[in-house]
Every structure is written in structure tokens, then in C-alpha cells.
Amino acid sequence: MRKLFAVLILILISFSLSACVYRQDKAGILLNRHPITEKNIYDYEKSFPIGSRIYYVILMPKKVESRYLYLQVIKNDNDYGRLGYDLIWTKDVRLKDEEIHYFTDYFVINQKGFYTLKAYSKDNPSKTFAYYDFYVGN
């Protein structure tokens, strides 16, 4: 009986310490100073000059059923990304047939500050689909 109990404990410990991880594919956002292509898609940045174009790509591993995205750029009141916020820019996007798994475009911000780009799906507009924090300054 002790051997059986020891074997069961050993099996339980080996499963709990194994390297198997449940991974859920999530959407992501990448920003860049240059138009996004296949060659520079992973050259993302977090800091941008004032008044420059900020190119973005939203990567979606799963197909968005409604084919509509809501995008928002929110400015945090201070440079540290805390306290209040202001809604700076919004955009409603209808995904085309070739944009099932990604969407790319750009926007321009003319004020210094700490910002967050958020994407929502029309499937569940109360939950953030993906977000990216970035800084606009000198």
C-alpha cells in the first residue's frame, strides 16, 4: 500500500513540475516608425517623435467573426502612465478578406505624453482584444 501511495505521489509531483504549459494564442499590436512590411514587422518601437507617423499592425491568430475592430488611442495624464486619461483618437475598422489575420495603418500624435493603443472586437466590445503602451516625445 505504501508503494502504491508513493508511486501516486511521484506521478502527481511529476505532472505538476513538468514543462507543459497551456498556451492560448492572443492578439498583439506592434508599432513602428516606418511602414510595416514582412521584412520589418518585428522591428517594433515604444518611443516616437512628436508629429511623426506611427505605423501599427494588429496581429490576430484567430479570425474575428464580426470582421469589425474598434481602435482607441488613450493619453494618460502624466508621463508615468498613471492616474487619469483622455481619449485622443478612435477608428472603426471593417476587415477585408485579405485582412482576416492582421490589420495595418498609421496615425499621428502631436502632443508629448504616455499613450495606450487599444483594440476591441465587435464580438466582445467590453473586453480589450489587444493593447500596446508607447511614448511620444522629443
C-alpha positions in Angstrom: 0.0 0.0 0.0 2.8 2.4 0.8 4.5 1.7 -2.6 1.2 2.4 -4.4 0.8 5.7 -2.4 4.4 6.7 -3.1 4.0 6.0 -6.9 0.8 8.1 -7.0 2.5 11.0 -5.2 5.5 10.7 -7.5 3.2 10.8 -10.6 1.4 13.8 -9.2 4.6 15.7 -8.5 6.0 14.9 -12.0 2.8 16.3 -13.6 2.9 19.4 -11.5 6.5 20.1 -12.2 6.5 19.3 -15.9 7.3 21.9 -18.6 4.0 21.6 -20.4 2.2 24.9 -20.5 -1.3 25.7 -21.7 -0.8 28.5 -24.2 -3.7 30.5 -25.6 -3.0 32.4 -28.8 -3.7 36.1 -28.2 -3.8 39.1 -30.5 -1.0 41.6 -30.4 -0.1 45.1 -31.6 3.3 46.2 -32.9 4.2 49.9 -33.6 7.0 51.2 -35.9 8.2 54.5 -37.4 8.4 53.0 -40.9 5.6 51.4 -43.0 5.2 47.8 -41.9 6.3 45.1 -44.3 7.2 41.5 -44.0 10.9 42.4 -43.5 10.5 44.9 -40.7 7.4 43.6 -38.8 9.4 42.6 -35.8 11.3 46.0 -35.6 8.8 47.4 -33.1 9.4 50.6 -31.1 8.0 52.2 -27.9 9.1 55.8 -28.3 8.2 58.2 -31.2 8.9 61.8 -32.0 6.1 64.4 -31.9 4.2 64.8 -35.1 5.6 61.7 -36.8 3.6 58.9 -38.4 3.1 55.9 -36.1 2.5 52.8 -38.1 0.8 49.9 -36.4 -0.1 46.3 -37.1 -2.7 44.3 -35.2 -1.9 40.6 -35.4 -4.9 38.2 -34.9 -4.2 34.5 -34.6 -7.9 33.7 -34.6 -10.4 35.0 -37.1 -12.6 37.9 -35.9 -16.2 36.6 -36.6 -17.8 40.0 -37.0 -14.9 41.4 -39.0 -15.1 44.8 -37.2 -12.5 46.3 -34.9 -12.7 49.4 -32.7 -9.4 51.2 -32.1 -8.6 53.8 -29.5 -5.6 55.8 -28.5 -5.8 56.9 -24.9 -3.4 59.5 -23.4 -2.5 59.1 -19.7 -2.4 62.4 -17.8 1.3 62.1 -16.8 4.5 60.7 -18.3 4.4 57.6 -16.0 1.2 56.1 -17.3 -0.9 56.5 -14.2 -4.0 58.5 -13.0 -6.5 60.0 -15.4 -6.7 59.6 -19.2 -8.0 61.4 -22.3 -9.4 59.7 -25.4 -7.3 61.1 -28.3 -8.1 59.1 -31.4 -10.6 56.4 -32.4 -11.3 54.4 -35.5 -13.8 51.8 -36.6 -12.3 49.2 -39.0 -14.1 46.7 -41.2 -11.6 43.9 -42.1 -11.4 43.0 -45.7 -11.0 39.4 -47.0 -7.2 39.7 -47.1 -7.1 41.2 -43.6 -8.5 38.3 -41.6 -5.4 37.8 -39.5 -3.9 41.3 -39.5 -4.7 44.9 -40.0 -2.1 47.7 -40.6 -2.4 51.5 -40.8 -0.9 54.6 -39.2 -1.9 57.6 -37.0 -0.2 60.9 -36.0 0.0 62.3 -32.4 1.1 66.0 -31.9 1.3 66.0 -28.1 4.0 64.7 -25.8 2.9 62.0 -23.4 2.4 58.4 -22.5 -0.3 56.6 -24.6 -2.0 53.3 -25.0 -3.4 51.9 -28.3 -6.3 49.5 -27.6 -8.2 47.3 -30.0 -11.6 45.9 -29.4 -13.6 43.3 -31.4 -17.2 43.9 -32.2 -17.7 40.3 -31.0 -17.0 41.4 -27.4 -16.6 45.2 -27.2 -16.4 45.3 -23.4 -13.1 43.3 -23.4 -9.8 44.6 -24.7 -8.7 42.5 -27.7 -5.1 43.8 -27.6 -3.2 46.8 -26.3 0.2 48.5 -26.6 1.8 51.2 -24.4 4.1 53.8 -26.1 5.6 57.2 -25.5 5.5 60.3 -27.8 8.2 62.9 -27.0 11.3 64.7 -28.4 
